[in-house]
Amino acid sequence: MNTLMTAPAEAELPLLDVNFCGEDMPLDQEVVISRWKHVFTTFRPQSRQISDLRRRADSVFPIVDEILDKYDIPPDFRYVPLAESGLNPKAVSPKGAGGYWQLMPATARELGLKVGGKNDERFHVRKATEAACRYLRKLYDQLGSWSLVAAAYNVGPGYIKSQLKRQPNLDYYKMKLPRETRYYLYRVLLYKELFSRPNDYSSYLNPAPLTTFRLTPGVFSQQAA
């Protein structure tokens, strides 16, 4: 008896119209498509966590959305803390960034938060979101592009400003960025897409299982692996 394993054809990532705060992702650029596919493929092993993330979002998003609106910041920024912390209020990075918005201690203090000890306000969703929104609004006043604001939130405004001095008309997708920042906005947009239209990406994130074919003389049978 012979057993053959056959893999299904690789599902293609749907290239739908995607935008961040009204700024379209330029899917006519091969490098953009390559990076977009990369973040989806990297997310595949974590795709089963979406249900848990949705439950966290149900309690956190109403607070975040209210404060974003207060500061006139587009609602797409609700997905930034998803990319930053997975909406885990206790998340702390190796570099010391903490809370939903992963604020560094010095930045948090500059924004008026108490940091350290038992009363670290970076871990308080409303206070941390207020601080983050003050920072995002300040960045937009300086940069004039929400995509660049997201990039600056990750890498720091000084880096983005230095790039713009060299080439004033650069957008996020064409700017030379450190690797983490290069993929940062794509990660934010991945969460936006999976939360707003999950069914459109289910076949790519959850490909069909392998199929086992068992061959015996005169008999052909098939079962899922």
N, C-alpha and C positions, 0 to 999 in steps of 0.2 A: 504493500500500500504506500502511495506517495502523498505527501502533504505539501501543498504550495501556498505560500503567503503572497497575497497581492494587495498592494496599496491603492487606494482610490486616487483619482487625479487631484492634484493640489488645488484647493479652492482659491480663487482669485479675490483679492481684497477689493470690495466695491469702491470705486473712486467717485464718491458723491460730492456735491457741492458742499464745501466746508468753509466756515468763516469764523474768525475770532473778533467779536465786537464789531462786526460788519466788514472787517478786512479779510478778503478772500484768500484762502490758501491757493497758491498758483500751481495747480496740478498739471499745467502744461510744461513744467520743468521736471526733467528726469530725476534730478537730485532730490527734489521735494517728494516725489513719489517713492523713491528709495527710502527716505527717512520715515515717511508715513508708514510704509510697510514694516520697517524695522521696529517701530514702537508697538505696533499691533502684534507682531510675531514675538517680541520680548514679553508682551503682556499675556500671551496664551496660557502659560502655567498658572497665572493668577486669576484667570477669568472666572473661576468658580467663586471668587470672593466678592463678586459684584453684588450678590444678594445682601451680604453683610454690609457692604458700603452703602447700599440703598437704605438700609435700616438706620445707619448712622446719619445719613443725609436727611432723612425724614425729620429728625429732631434738630439738626444743625442748620440746614438750609433756610428755614423760615427766619432765623435770627440773622444769618449772613445776608440774605436778600434784603431784609429791612434796612440794614446798615449800608449796603452798597447803594441802595436807592437814596438814602439820606445824603450821601456824598456824590451823588450823580455819577456813579461808576457802573459801567455796563454789567448786566447780570452774568455774563460769561465768566466773570472773575469768581463766581461761586465755586468753579472747578479748580481754582488754584490751590486751596487747602486740601483738596483731594489728591492732587499731584504732590503736594508738599508732605503731607502727614498721613494720608489715608483717613483723615478725620479722626485721628487718634489724639486726644487731648494731652496724653502723656508722652508723645513722641519727642525724643531728643536725638539730634544728629551727633555724629562723632566730633563735629566742630563746635557743638554747644548750642546750636539753634534749637528752639523748643516750641511746643504747642501746635495748635491747628495750623498756624501760618508760618511756623518754623522761623521765628524771629530770633536774631542773634541778641545776646544780652545788651550790648552797647546800643544797638539800633532800638531795641524795645525801650530802654531808658530814655533815649532821645525823644521817643514818641510819647513819653509820659507814663509808661508802665512801671510798676514795682517789680523788681526782678530779684530772685534769690530767696532762700529761706522757705518758710511755709506759705508765704503769700506771693508766689510768682504769678503775676497776672498774665503771662504769656499762655497759661494753661486755662484761662477763663475765656470762653468762646466770645462773649459779647465785648469784653474789654480788649481782647486781642484783635478782634475784627475791627473795632473802632480805630485802634492804632494802625493796623495794616491799611485801612482805607485812607487814613490821613496821609500815610506814606505813598499810596498809589496815586492819590489826587495830586500830591506834590510832584511825583514823577511825570504824570501826564502834562502838567503845566510846563515842565521842562522839555519834554520830548515830543509831545503832540501826536503820538501814535500809541494805541493801546497794546499792539504787539510788542513794540519796543519797551513799553512799561513792564510787560511780563518778563521780557528778557532782562531788563535792569533789576527787577525784583530778585532774579536768580543770581546774576553775575555782579550786580552793583552798578549804579548809574555812571560812575567814573569811566568804566570800560566802554559803555555804550556811547557816551559823549566823545570819547577819544576817537572812536571809529567814525562817528558822524563828522568830526572835524576834518578827517581825511577825505571822506566821501559823503557830503551832506544829503544826498538823495538815496542812500542805501535804506532798504527795508529789512525787516527781520530775516526774511528768507534768503537774502543775498549777502547779508553781513557775515564777516569772518568772526566766528565765536568759539569760545572753548567748547569742548565736546558736550559737557553736561547742558550748557545753555543752548547749544545747537539743536538739541532734541527736546528742550524744555517745553516750548509752546506746543509741540506735537503731542507731548504727554498730557498736557492740559486739555487739548482738543480731543484726544482719545476718550477721556472721561466725559467730555461734553457729548460726543457721539454715542457712547455706550449708554449714557443716561437718557438721551433724548430719542434715539431710534435704535435700540439694541437688536431688534430683529434683523436689521439690514446687515449686521456683521456676524450673526451667530454661526453661519456656515464656515466663516474664515477662522473664527476663534475656536470652534468646536468641530474640527473635520471628522468625517465619517471614520469609524474604526476599520482596521484591517479586516480582510475577509479570508477565512481559511477554506481552501478547497481540498477535499480528500478524494483521491482517485484510487479506485480499485477496479480490477478487471470487470468490465461490463456495468459498473456502477458509478454514478456521479452524484456527490452530495455536497452541500454548501452550508456553512454555518458561520456566524459572526465570531471573530476572534475575541 
